[in-house]
Every structure is written in structure tokens, then in C-alpha cells.
Amino acid sequence: MAQIYSPTYSTMSANFAVSGFATLANGGITTSNVVDNSAAAYQDYLIQIGVTGTAATNGFLEVKISPSMDDSSYTTWENSISLGMVDFSVTPQTGTFSIIGHGAFFQSPKYFKILVKNSTGAALTGGVMYWQGTTIQTSST
């Protein structure tokens, strides 16, 4: 009997960006609200970031994850783990990232925050962050 592995997805979260993300200044760093994975124990999370601002040939947002084991101590920007970038030379200015897809984690952390640094050359004019948890289920054929 063969095992089939397939993902299941939670519903998409409400916007979990903090106040001020939508107007983040150039060079500024913002940190999301905490995502608590202690009860759901999702294996992975898809993080979607959508922003608006002035298009810039070399502009980008850098996106990182700051994990915590106990929801009291989080890594700094310098010690957080890169998830990727949102390119500001294209439209739409949206990025979707997998927490375990970049290879730093085998399983999603118990608690985490998403950090975003604006390197676009101008302040943002809008922005949202959403997450969606994923789990792998098995079935037999």
C-alpha cells in the first residue's frame, strides 16, 4: 500500500502587519506582530507581503524571520534569517515566502515575527502582511 503525501492549508490570517508598516520610511525596519505556532504546530507557513510605493530600478524590501522558543526573546535584524526580497522594479510589489522553503528550518518555529527593511529609496504608501499555515497529511492508496 502506497502512502500519498499532500499539503493542507489553514485559512489566510488577518493582516498581521503592525501600525506604520504602510508608511515605512526608506531605511526603516518594521517587525510584525507575533505568530504563535505553539497550538497549531503547522509544519510551514506561507508569508505574503504586499506593498505599494514608488517603483525603483534597484529598490527592494528585504524580508527576514525572527524565531523565538519562548515568546520572550527574539533575534535582532542582524541575526534574523533571510526569507527573500520584494523587488520594487516590477508590479505588483508582492512577495510570498515559505519559512522552511529556504532551508534554514526543518519545521516552523514555535513563535516568530516577520521583519521587513525598506530599501526602496522612498517611504511606502501601503502595505499588508498575511500568513497561511500548512501541514502535510498522509493517505493510503
N, C-alpha and C positions, 0 to 999 in steps of 0.2 A: 504494500500500500504506500503510495507516494504522498509526501507532505507538500502542500501548497502554501507559500508564504505570501501574504498580501497586506498592504497597509490599511489602517482605518484612521479616520481623521475626526478630530473634535470640531465643534463649530468654531468659527472665527471669533476671536475675542473682540471686546470693545477696544476703542483706541486707548492704548496704554502709554502714549507719549505724555510727558509732563508739560505743564503750562509753560509757554515760552519756546517750545520746540519750533512752532510755526514761524517764529521771528528770530531764530538763532542767528547771531552775528557771525560774520566771517572770522574764522579762527576760534570760534566758540565751541565748547563741548557740552553736550547735554546728556543726562542719564535718565533712562525710562523708570517708570515705577517697577517694583519687584514683580517677577513672575514666580509664583510658588508652585513648584512641581512636586512637593512632598506627598500630597494625597493622590494626585492623578498618575504620577510616575510615568509620564509619556517618555518614550524612547528618544524621540526627536521633536523638535519644534521648527516650524517654518515661520520665519520672521519677515514681514513685509513692511517696507518703508516707502512712503510716497511723499514727495515734496514738490514744491514749486518755488521758482526763483529765476533769476536772470541766467540764461544759458551762457556758459563759458567754455571755450575750447579746451582748456586744461583744468576746468573746475570739477570737483568731486566731493562727495561725502564719504568719510571713512566710517565703517561700522564695526564695532567690537562687542564682545560679550564679557561681562564681569561676573564670574560664578561665586557662589558662597555655599559653605557647608552648613551654616547655622543661621543665616539671615541676619547676621550682625556685622560681619566683616566682609567687605568686597574689595576687589583689586582696583588699583588706580588705572588711569588711562594707559600709562606706560606699561603696566603689567597685565593688561587685559588681552584677550585673544582675538585676533582679527577674523571677522566673518567675510569681509569684502568691501566693495565700494559701490556707490551710486554715481554713475557718470553724468555730468551736467552738460555734456556736449550733444546729448541726444534727448529726444522726447518720446515717451513720457519719462520723467525723472523718478523712476521706481526701481526698487531692488527687492528681491526675495531671496532669503538666505536660509540654509539648513544648518542647524547647530552642529550636528555630527557629520554633515557632508563635507566639511573642510578638513577633517582628520584629527582634530585636537581632542575630541571626546569620543568615547565608545557609547556613552549614554548621556542624556541630558542631565545637567546639574540639578540638585535639589532646589536651589534658589538661584536666580540670576537676574541681571539687569542688562539692558542694551545701551551702549554708549555710541554717540554719533558726534563726529567732528566735522564742522563746516569748513571746507577748503575751496569754496566756490568763487571767492573774491567779492561777495556781496552777502547781505543778510537774506535769509529765506523769507518767502512770502506766504508759505503754507506748509503744513506737514502733519502726517499721521503715522502711527505705528500699530500693527496688528500682529497677533500670533495665532498659530493653529497647531495643536498638539497632534503627534502621530504615534501610533503603536502598530507593531507587526502582529498579525494574527495568523494562526495556522489552521489548516483544514486538511482532511484526508480525502484522497480520491479512490 
